[in-house]
Structures are given as C-alpha cells and as structure tokens.
Amino acid sequence: MPNSAKPLVYPQTSESDHIDNYHGTLVADPYRGLEDTNAETTRLWMEAQNRLTFAYLEEIPTREKIAQRLTQLWNYEKYGIPFREGDRYFYFKNDGLQNQSVLYTLPNLAEESRVLLDPNELSADGTIAISGFSLSKDGNLLAYGLSTSGSDWQHWKVRDVETGKDLVDHLYWIKFSSASWTLDNQGFFYSRYDQPNEKTKLEDVNYYQKLYYHKIGTAQVEDVLIYQRPDQKEWGFSGGVTEDGRYLIISVWLGTDSRNLFFYKDLIQPNEEIVELINRFEASYSFIENDGSIFYLLTDLNAPRGRVIAIDTENPAIEHWREIIPQAVETLESVVMLNNQFVADYLQDAHSQIKIFDLKGNFIREVELAGIGSAGGFLGRRYDTETFYSFTSFTIPGSIYRYDMVTGKSEIFRQPKVDFNPDDYATQQIFYQSQDGTEIPMFITYKKGIKLDGNNPTYLYSYGGFNISLTPSFSISILVWMEMGGIYAMPNIRGGGEYGEEWHQGGMKEKKQTVFNDFIAAAEWLITYNYTKPEKLAIGGGSNGGLLVGACMTQRPDLFGAALPAFGVMDMLRFHKFTIGWAWVSEYGCAENPAEFPILYAYSPLHNIKAGTVYPATLITTADHDDRVVPAHSFKFAAALQAAHTGDAPILIRIETQAGHGAGDPTSKVIEEVSDKWAFLSRILAM
C-alpha cells in the first residue's frame, strides 16, 4: 500500500486513568480530557494533528489536480426551486463558486430578478449561512435565520422585501425552529431555548425549548410565551399557522423519535386554550391542510409506509377518523395540497414517484419524471394551478421543472450546464442479501467501460438511521471520483426510511447491529461480483453514517482498504451528555439503561478498538464548531486508533476550523475537504 516514505509519528495524547462504572462493568476512558475543546492541551493537540494530516496530504501529487477539476466542474449556475408568496416570486441561486447561495425576488417570471439577501456579504470567508427563512403571507417581509461557522445556534432578523433593509427585530438562542407568520403579517411564531453559557454553548445539553410569538417592531424580551412544558425538559415545539390563518398547529417532538404529539390553538378566539388533539407518542402526524374544522394529516398510525387521514376537530374521537389515501406498496414520504388536490411524494425502491389524488382519495395521475431519480418541491398554496419541482439523479444535475396542475404537463424551467457528458456514465440498481436474508437495494454508478476484474477503486457510502432515506442525486464530488476511475456504491440499508417505519425500526436500538451487517454485506457483494477487492475498497459516511463507518471498520478491519468517517458518533456511552445528543436516545438507547448498555458497548466504535490490530487507512473528519456531534467523538476515536493500530497505513484526523456539522459550509471549504479526501484515497487505493 503506497504511503508516505517516512513512517508517521503521531502527536502524543495525554491519558488519564479515568474509569466509569456502568452497572458493574468498568470502562476506561483515558482520553476524557479531549472532551474539553476549550482546554489548552486540546487546542495544542488539534494543531499538532492538523500539522501531521496536512503535511501528509500536501505530499500527494494528485491533490492539486483534483482540486482544480472539482473547482472547474463546481463552477456552474445552481438554481433553487421558485416559489410564490403574495404577488412575488422568490428563489435561491448560486453563480457557481459563491460560498453561499443568494436569495432573489421578482414580481413575475418574465422580469429581471433582484438580490434580496446575499449571505456572502456577511463574512469574508463565507462562514455565515442562511439557516432558515419564512415570508409573511403578503410577501412583504422576510424573517431569516443566520448560522455562524456551521453552528446549530441561529439568530433571526426581519427584512423589508421592497426596500431590502432590515428592521429592528433581532432574535437569539434559536435552534431547530422555523418561523410561521400570522395571516395579518404582524408577527410570527418560533421556538427557542434559554440563553446558554457563552463559553460552553457548543457542548452544553439543550433542554426546555419554548414556543413564542414575536410581534414585528418589538424587542425579544416582549415576545409572548405560547407554550412550554417545565415538566418535560426534552419536548420540542414546532408551530405553524394554517393557510387560512385560523389555527396554530403545534407539533410536539421528542428528540429524533419519529412519533410526535399534535396540538392546535384557535387564533380567531385569542383566549382559547391549546387543544391536545393527539397526546400520546404512538405514531407520526404531519399536518397537510384543513377544511375548517377538518384536518388532513399524513400519519404512519397502523400504516408503517404512510397514509392520509381526516380528523374533524369537532368530533375528534379516533373511531371517527376517516382514511382518505390508504397505505400503498410504496412509502409515502410527504403530501401537499395544490389545485385543491393532494400531491403525494412516494418512494419506490428508493427513488421518487409523484402521484396526485382528489380530496376523496381518488387517484388522478402520476407525474412523469425524467427517469429513476429524486424529485422535490411542489411548493405553493391550496388553489395554485402552477408549481415547480426539481429532478436529479446520479447523472442528471438538479433541473427545475414548471408543472401545470390542470393539464399535468411538465416543462423545463432551468437546466444547469455542467462540463461533462452524462452518456459516459451508467447507473444500476441491484438487490443483495444481508446476513439475515433480507433483500437490500444498492445503487452502483460508474463510468462506462469498467472491467469487472476486482481492481476498481470503489467508494461505498451509506447512512442507516433516523428514518432518513438515501435517494439518487447528482454530486460534483462523485462525478470527479468516477472520472478518476472510481465506482460509487450506495446501499439503502435498514435504519433509513426507504421502506417505511418498519425498515427504520429494523435498524434501531437493539437491532442497530443489523445496520452494520447490511453495510458489510454490501461490501462483500461488491467483492464477490468482482467490482472491487478489499485493498481497493473505501467506505464513507457522515454523522450517523460516521458511526456506521467506525463500527464496520472496527468489526471488519480486514474488509476495507480505507475508511472516511465524518462527524461520527463514536462514543456510544456518552453521546447523550452533549448538546442535542440526548435526542438520539430514542434511536440508539442509552448507556444509563442497564438493558441497553451492553448493546451499545458491543458496537461503540471507540470501545471496540483493539490494540495490536491492523486497521485500514483512515482519514477522520470533524470540525471545531460542530455542536450537533461534538468533535470530542472524533478526537477520542483518533487518539485511540492511533495508539492501537500496528499497520503502516496512516490514521489521520482532519479538523476543520470555523465550521460545524456540514450544513451551510462555504463552497470553498467543501471543495478543499473533498479534494483532501479524494487525494487521500488516490494514494491509499493506488489510483
């Protein structure tokens, strides 16, 4: 395996004799000190690790060439889906290499657009990003959230759309919240936490979210508290106003549990109490639209692949609920109402299928898509006859279509021009058997003409958790990987939502090992059918996908040539002690539970590193401002892996500064990181 000429000398990591007692099992945590990112010893350790990593990467001859090709291909216009609010249209656009996309507005689609909000002007390095936005019902005011260096913490402002000037309103300490305007355009509902400790705000746990109403032109201290639950520190609240302006819909969430509660408040009668329509965490409920007192909801109650029901709030007993669109073979992901019809977004074997139904649930038509890929959008108001959607696949860049809800016709509205020929590439979907015999789908994409001789560098990527579905999409990063001669493989393993809630639950808690088995089986299939071989196989994933990579490389270090765990949850015994980590207990379980501790301990990547083992070449990536999965996970994993590893392959950690969990990262930083990853693999896999 080609490596640096000189053997790597890893930075020394301070160790302690710290030991925790988990229900009688003593667990050493020698690198506990790395959890304190503000400590001088940790900062020096980070700097030393980065010096080693970047010295290694700078030696790779292909690195600069890869960066140049990524930059060249990335430089094309990227359009967001247009949408209308009031008498105006709005859309996001990136000229090509802008660090952040810019929000534009225009009175109609035939006229020239103008810039409404350009986040690139807010920081020299592009590290301030728009993290959320909401327009008043008349389209005249824009509430928008900003995130700095990728942090989940947001502050919100309000801009006058006509003048482009910000108003005096400025709201702080907002996380995991949007904004929803009242029909009179006088204010909006949002959720926030109490003010955190400034020094430790990127690590401290987040509890007791509260729902507020903010009236335009007033100070945040005057905001009206709408709902809180001092007896339920883990509950979060998402408030949304119905299109007719009559109701405030309150979805009560509990961490990342897909189940939620469903409350509402009559806004016409201001003194009305909040009604707890659904007050048990037994299923997911998503509001679609209402006809007066009749609420249309998407739910997985008694339908793990989703269905649409109607509840009359004047007669709300469950025996009076009506089924409008029954569960199908496909998975129902989302539903909106346009042209007084339901537009239903399904997944069929992990690719999009859009169906339209009338209000009685009668099928009208299927939207013809441009192939096997992913469609999204269909934004608008209840009686709109025009809408827009995007379509993308592994070889089709995101194209915007205009759709006529009356005729059912799609026409291209914006089609990006990327410097490559899609006909040079092929995508196939295969199904393979996992360890327990379950059939798992996998997309495989590559440049035509490859030989199945087992010598192809292959990048195997997945996620496997939190009901998140992986569907085909275009990526400049993957295009460059395929130009380099690589194969890209993406299995739809359990834990995701591709086949509904049962598929999700098949990879949760005590069944989490199933997720790793599915991924390992994908690797073995690629090897068996001569797409690649272990020394040519790299695995990657981020966040929960970083956990996936960490678990698989520690369970089967012989199976992979390289591993790229990004922002991974690596310490399964302590993840719940930082920021929003407690919210993942519904997905993973908790080490404080005597029944769940041994399950977590058995696969926790940090705790399954064994001294004297030859591990695959590893490039761990994290960021110092990641307050979703705190960087201590990656720090401790890197230190333990460097200490235990006995092979010649490098074990490196790349720590991005002034960046977070990935959302809102500036284009320049994304290109740099991808360049480093592909350069690393080009050397390790001898490409």
N, C-alpha and C positions, 0 to 999 in steps of 0.2 A: 504494500500500500504506500503510494507516494506521500511523503511527509517532508516537513522541514528537515534540512540537513542536520541541524543541531537538535539534540533532544530538548524537549521543553522543560523548563524549570518553573513550576507553578508557584505563585505567591504563597507565602506562609499564612495560614489561617489560625488565629488564636482559638484555642479549645478550652472548654471548661469541663468540670466533672458533674455538670447538671444532670440529674436523673429525675424523671417523673414516674409516679406510681399510678398505673391505670388498672384499677380493680385487681391489684395483686401482681400485675406484670410490670416489672421495672424497665423503663425505656430511657436510654441515654439520649441526651440532646446536646452534644458537645459544641455545636455551632449556634447556640441560642443567642449569642451576642450579636450575630448578623441581623437579627430582627430589628435592632435599633439602627435605622438608616441615618439618624442624626449623630450617632457616635463617631468620634474622630477615627477610631480604629476601623469602623466600617467604611467610612469615606476613603481612607487610605487603601483599604483592601479593594474597593471598587476601582480606584485609579490604577492600582497595580494589575488587576485582572484585565482592564481595558488596554493597558500598555502591551501586555502579552498578546492579547487577542488581535489587536490591530497591527502589531508587528508581524504576526503570522499571516494575516490577510494581505498585508502590503507586499509580501514576498510572492504572491500568486500572480503569474504573468497575465492571466486572462481577466483579472479583476477589472482593470480599466476598460477593456474592450466590452465586457458585459455591461458595465455602467453606461458606456456610450450607446450601446444598442438599446438598452432599456430607455434611456433618455430620448433617443430618436423615435422609438415607437410610441412612447408615452405622449409625445407632443402632437395630439390631435384634439379637436373640439369635442367635449363631452357635454351633452345636454341632459338636463333632468326633465321629468315629466311635467308639462304645463298644467296649471290648474287655475280656476277662476274663483274670485271672491268679490262680491259686489259687482262693479262694472269693469273690473280689471283682470288681466291675466298676469300670472307670476311663473317664473321658472328659474332654476339654477343652471349655470353654465361655467365650464372651465375651459379656457382658451387652449389648454394643452399642458403646460408645465406650471401653471399657477399653483401655489401651495394649497390654496383653499378655493372652492367653487364660490362663485359670485351670484347673488340673488338679483334678478332683473324683474322689471314690471313694464307693462304696455297696455294701452286701452283696448286694442284688438289685435288679432294675429297678423294683420296686414301692415301694421305700423311699426315704426322703429321702437325698439325697447330702450330703456334707460336703466342704469345701475341704481338699485335701491339700497343694497348693503354689500359692501366689499370687505370681508374679514381680512384680506391681505394687507389692508391699510392699518390694521390694528396692532401688528407686530412685525418687526423687521425679518424675523425668521419663520413666520407663518405658523407659530405655535398657538395662536388664538383662533379657535374654530367656532362656527355656529353649531350649537349643540341641540337646538330646538327652535321652533318658531310657530306662531299662530296669528292669523289675521282676523281682525274684527269682522263682524258679519257684513258690514258695508264696504269692506276692503280698504278702509281709510287709515287704519292703524295696524302696525306690526309689532307684536310682542316677540322678542327673540332672546334666546339664551346663548351665553358665551362660555366656553370652557378654555382654560389656560393649561398648556402643556399636557393635554390629554386627561386631566383630572375629571372625575365624575362630578365634582363640585361645579355648579353653574351659578352665574349671576345673570339676571334678566333685565332688559331695558325695553323701552317702547319708542317706536319711530313713527313719525307722521309720513305717510306714504307720498302725499302730494309734495311736501317740501323736502323730504329726505332728512329732516332734522330730528334728533332725539328729543323726547320730552324729559321732564324732570324725574320721571319714575325710574327707580333702580332697586331691584330686589335681590337679596342674597340668600345663601345657605340652602340652595335648591339642588336636589338630586332626584333622579328617577321620576321626573314630573314633566308634563307638558303644560300648556295653558289653554283654557277654554273660555271664550268670550260670551257674555250675556247678549241677548238679542238687541238690547238698546245701545250696544257698543260703548258702554260706560265703564266696563271693567271686566276682569276675568278671574276664574278660579285656578288655583295652583297648589302644589304641596311642597312643604319644606321641613327641614329639621331645625332644631335649636342651634344657635351659634356654637361651633366647635372650638376646641383649643387650637389656636393658630399653629403652634409648634408641632402638634401631633395629629393634625386633621387628616393626614394621608394614611394613618394607621388605625385611628380610634374607631370603635364599632359605631354603627349608625342605627339608633333606635328612636321610637316615638315620632314618626312622621305625622304632620298635621296638615289638614286641608283648610286653605284660606281663600277669601275673596279680596282682590285688590281693586280699588276704585281709582281710575286714572286721575293723576294730579295730586295724589295724596302720598304721604310717607309710608314706608313699610310698617312702621310701628302702629299705624292706624288700620291695618288690614283686619278684616273681620274673620275670626276663627269660626269655621263652619262645622268642622268635626274633628274630634280627637278621641283616642281611647287610652287613657293613662293606665288602664288595667291590661292593655295588650301592646307591649312595647315593640313587638315585631310586625304589627299590622301597618300596611301602607295604603294610601288612598289615591285613586285616580279619578278626578272629577271632570265630567264632560257635559256640556249643555246640548240638549236635543235641538234638531234643526228648527223646530217650531218655537224654540225658546221657552217652552213651558216647564221642562223638568231639568234638574241637575241629576245626572246619573253618577253614582259613586260605586266604582269597582274597588272592593277591598281585597288586597293581595297579601299573601303571607310568604315572604321570601320569593323563591323561584318556583314554588308549588304552582302547578297549572290550574289548580282549583281556586276559586275565588268566591267571595260573597257579593251580593248585588243589592245595593240600597238606592233609593231615589228621594228627591225633595221637590215638591211643587213650588216653582218660582213665582207663579202667579199669586199664590197666597203666602206672603213672606213669613208669616208666623207659623206655617205648617211645620210639623216635626218631620225629621228624616224617617222614612219608612224602610224597614228592613225586609225587603221583599223575599230575599233568599239569604238565610242567616246560618247556613251550615256549609262547611268546606267539604262538599261531596262531588263537585264537578266544576268545569269551567263554563262561564257565561259571558258572552260578548254581545253588547248592545248593537243592533243594526239600525233600527228606525222605529218610530211609533206612529200609530193612528190614534190620536187622542190618548185614551187610557190603555190602549192595546200596545204592548211592547213586543217587538220581534227580536229574538235572541238566537245567536249561534251557540250551541252547547254540545258537550260530549256526554251529557247525562244519559245513561242507557244506550249510548251510541259512541263508542270509542273513536270512530272515524268522523264524527260530527253530523249534526242535523240542525234544522231551523225550526224553532217553536214560536208560538204566540201565547203571551200571558196577558189576560185582562186584569189590570191592577184593581178594578172594582169587584173582581171575582177571582182572587188570586190563588185559591186552593189548587194544589198540584193536580187533582183529578179533573180540573177544568182547563188545564194546559192543552193547547192544540198543536199537533205536529203539522208543519207546513211543507218542509222538504225533508223527506226521510233520509236516514243513513244510506250511503251508496257503497259500492265496492271501493271507490277511490276515497282518498282522505280529503275532507272539506277543511281548507285552511282559513278562509275568510269569506265574508259576504258583505256587499254594499248594496245600496238601493239607488238606481238610476232609471230615468224614464218610467218611474213607478213600477219597476221590476227588480227582482233580485239578481245580482251578478255574483255568481259563486265561483270561487277560485279553488280548484281541486288539484291534488297531486295524484298522478297515475304513474306508479313505479318511479317516483322521484322526479317527474317532470310535469310542467303545468298543463292544465286543462281548464278552460273557462266555459261555464255553462250559464245560460240565462233562463230564469223562471218567472212566471207571473205571480201575483200576490197569493194565489191559491196553491202555489207549488207546482203548477203545470209547466213541463219543460217546453221552452220556446225554440232555442237554438244553441249550438255550440259556436264559440268564436274560433274562426280558423286562424291558427298560429302558423308561423313561418317554419315550423319543424319541431323537433324534440328539444325543448329548452325551458326557459323560465320567463313567465310573463308577470307583470306587476303594474299597479297604477289604478286605473278605472276610478279616478277621483271625481267628485262632483256632488251636486245637490240632487234631491229626490226626483225632481221632474226634468233634470237636464237630459237632452237628447244627444248631446255630444260629450265625448270623453276622450282621454288619451291613455295609452298604455305603452310600456316598454317590453321589448322581447330581446332575449340574449341566449346564446348557447356557448359551448366551448370554442366555437369557430366563428360566431357572429357577434360583433361588438354591439353593445346596447343601442338598439334602434327604437325611435319613438314613432308610434302609430296613432293616427286620429281615427276614432271609431264612431260610426253613426249607429246609435242605439235603435233607430227605427228601421233602417234598411239592413243592418248587420254587416255593413261594408267597412273594411279597414283600408286605410291608405297611409303610405309612409309620410311622416311629417318631418323627421330629422333622421338622417342616416350618417353615422360617422365614417370618415375616410381614414383607414389605418393602413400603413405601408406593409401589407402582407397579402398573400393570396390564400383565401380560405380553402380553395380547392386542393391545396397541397397537404391538407390535414384530414384525418379521419377520426371519428368517434364511434365507439361501440359500447353497448351495454350488455354485460354478461351477468349471469347469476351463478354463485358458487355456494357450496355448503359449508356452514360453520361447524364447529365441533359437535353441536347437538343435533345436526341435521337440518337446521333452518336454512332456507334459501335467502341469500343476501345479494342485493343488486350492487353492481360496481360499474362505473363509467371508466373507460380507458381511452385516452386521447393521445395521438402521436402524429408525427409527420409520415406521410405515406412512403412506403418503400422499406420500412424497417424489416429486418430479418428476425424471426423468432429462433434465435440461436443461443439465448440465455445471456447475451453480453450487453444488453441495453441498459444504460443508466436509467433508473426508474425512481420516481418520487411518489410515494404512497401517502396520501393525505386524508384525514377524516376528523370527526368531532365526537359524535356519540354521546349526546347528553342534552338535558334540559328541553327536550321536545323540539329541538332545533333541526330543521331539515336542510340537507345539502342538495342543491339542485344545480343543473348546468349553468355556467355563467362564463363570460369572456374575461380573460385576465392577461394583461400585457406580460406579467411575470411568468405565467405558464407558457405563453407564446414563445418567449425568449428561451425558456427551459427546453421546449420542443425543438426550437431552432438549433439548440446546442446538441441535439441528438437524443434528448431525454424523452421518456414516456411519463405521462401523468395518469395516475390511477386514483379514483375517489370512490370508495365503497360507502354505501348507505347503511352503516352498522346500527345495531339497536341502541336505544337511548335517545335517538332522534325522533322526529315526528313524521317521518315519511309514510308510515302506515298507521298513523293514529296513536291514541293514548296507550294501547296495548304494546305497541312497538317501543314507545317511550319507557313504559314501566318494565319492559323486558330487560332494560339496562340500568335500573335504578337500585340504590341501596344494596340489599343482599345479592342482587343479580348483576352488580357492576362488573364482575369478572367476565360476564357474557360479552360485554363491550370489547374487552381486550381479546377475548377468544375470537370474536368476529374479525377483528383487525389482523390478528396473527394468521387467521385462515386466509384472508385476502392476500397476505404476503406469500403464504405457501402456495396458493393457487397460481400467482404470477410466476413463481419459481418452477412449479410443476409443468406449466404450459410454456416454458422457455421464453417468457418475456424478459426475464432477468435472472440473476443469481444473488445470493446473499451479499457478496462483496460489491455488487453494483446497485444494491437496493438502499434507498434513503427513505426515512419516514419523517413526517412533519405534522404539526398541529399546534393550535394556539388556545390558551386558556384551559377549558376542559379538555380540549384537544392536546394541550401540553401535558396534562395528566395522562392522557391516552399514550402519548409517546414515551413519557417517563416510566409508566407501568410496563409497557411492552418491551422496552429496551432493557429493563432490569429483569424481566421474566425470561426473555429470549435474546440475550445479547449475541448469540451465535447467528441469528437470523438476519441481521441488518449490518450494512456497511457503514451507515451514517445515520445520525439522529438530529433533528432540529426541533427541540421542544421550545415553544414560545409562550411566555407569560403563564407557565404551567402551575397548576395547583399540585404541589409536590409533597407537602406535609399534611397528610390527611388526618393527623391527630390534632392539629392546632388551627386549621383554616378558619374555623368559626370565631376565632378570637380577634379578627382584624376586619375593619370597615364593614362591608356588607357580606362578609363570609358566612355569618350565621344564617343568611338567607338560603344557603345551599344545603342546609341540613335535611330539608325535605327531599333532596335529590340523592345525597350521599349517606345520610345518617350522621351520627356524632359520637366521637370517642368517649364522651362522658356517659353514654348509654352502655351499660355492661354487655348487652346483647350485640351492639353494633361495633364496639371497639375491635373485637378480633377480626371482623370482616374488613374494616378499614386498615388495620395493621398488616393484614395479609397482603395487600397490594400497594400500600402507600409507597410511592417511588423512593422517597427519602429513606424510608426504613427497610428497604429491600435491596439496598446497595451492599454488596458482599466484597470484603477485602480479598485481594488476590484474583479478581475476575478480570478478564479481558473484555472491555466494553467497546461498542462501536464508536468511531469518531463522532464527537458531539459538539455542536455549537448551540449553546443555550442563549436565548434572547429574552431580555426583560428591559424595564425602564424605571428610572428612579422616581417618576411621578405616578406610577401605576397604583391607584388606590382602589382598584377592583380586585385584582390578585396581587397583593403586595409583593414587592421584589424579594422579600426575605425567602419566599418559597424557592426561587431560582438560586439565590445566594447560597443557601444551605445545601441544596442539591448539588451545585457545582463544587463546593468545598468537599463534600463527602465523596463525590465521584472522582475528583482529582486524587484524593487520598487513597481510595480503594483500587483504582484502575492500575493494572500491571502491564498493559499492552503499550505499543508505540504510538497508537492513534491519538490525536490531540483531544483533550477535553477542555473546551474554551467557553467563556461566557462573555457575551456582548451586551453591555449595559448602556442603553440609550439615555442621554440626559435631556432634561426639559421635554419629556414625553411621557405618555401614560399607557393605557391598555390597548391603544391602537386606533380608537375612534378619533377622527379629527386630525390624525397625524399629517403634517405637511407633505406635499408630493416629494420634495427634496429628500426628506428623511426616509420616506418609503423606498425611493429608488436606491438610496445608499444601503439600506438594510437588505433589500433583495439582492443587490449586487454582491454584498458580502456573503449571503447565503449560497448563491449560485457559484461564486468563486470558490468557496469552501468545498462544495460538492464536486466542482470540476476537478479539484486536486485530489480529493479523497477517493472519488469513483474513477479516477484516471480517464477523464473525458477528453 
